[in-house]
Amino acid sequence: MSEKEVILTPEGLSKLEQELEDLKTVKRKEVAARIKEAISFGDISENSEYEEAKNEQAFIEGRIITLEKMLRNARIITNEDVDTNVVSVGSTVSLKDIEFGDVVEYTIVGSAESNPMENKISNESPVGQALLGKSKGTTVEVHAPAGTLQYEILDIKL
């Protein structure tokens, strides 16, 4: 079974690399010190500090494996890859909500770096999927859990 390609912007790649480095160099050492301290308390069979530190260690190691896999399968999207005539991963798109008239701006990114609070939406989300490949002036319908939404694409930029 092939591993899933992870689409990243250069910024997203940098964030994942920094997180991985922090986990390997700082967090691993911190949790190892906590485990060592908890063991010094004696009987570990009923030692909640030890149990908590071991759980955190398992989480950190799992996250390291996940990040390494993501980075191994990463495809970096640069400005040269983005066509401003159609929406693609890496595009920043201005949309007008047909029903309410509100204008929103989203950057289409891979699922690994999506963050709705920063208006970065995944190419796999309902809105992202509806926008991909569409051009300026096009009206798109988005089938979302809240119902069908309609947007007009006002602008596409890097």
C-alpha positions, 0 to 999 in steps of 0.5 A: 500500500502506497503512502498518501502524498502530503501537500505542503507550502514552504511555510508548512514544511518549515513548521513541521520541521521545527515541530519535529526538531523540538520533539526530538531535542527538547520534549524527549529530554523533558519527558525522560527527566520526568520518568527518571524523577517518577522512578526515583519515588519508588514503587511505579505500580501506583505512581501516577506521575510515572504513568502520566510521563509514560503516556506523554512519551508514547504520544511524543514518539507517535507524533515523531513517527507521524511527522517523519512519515509526512515529511518523507511523503511531502510535495512542496507547492511553490509560487511557480506551481500556482496558476492565478487563472484557476484555483489550486493548492497554494492559491489565495481566493477571494469569495463572495457569499451569494446569499449574504454578500459577505466576502471572505478570503481563503488560502487553499493548502494541503490537509496537514497545514489547514487552519480555519482560524487563519483562513487556511482551508484544506484542498480536501474540505468541501469548500476546497474541493469545490474551488479547485480548478475553477476560475475567476467569476465562476459561481461554485456550489459547496455541499457542506453539513450546514447545507448548500452554499454558493460562492462567486470567485472574485479573485485568485492570487498567490 
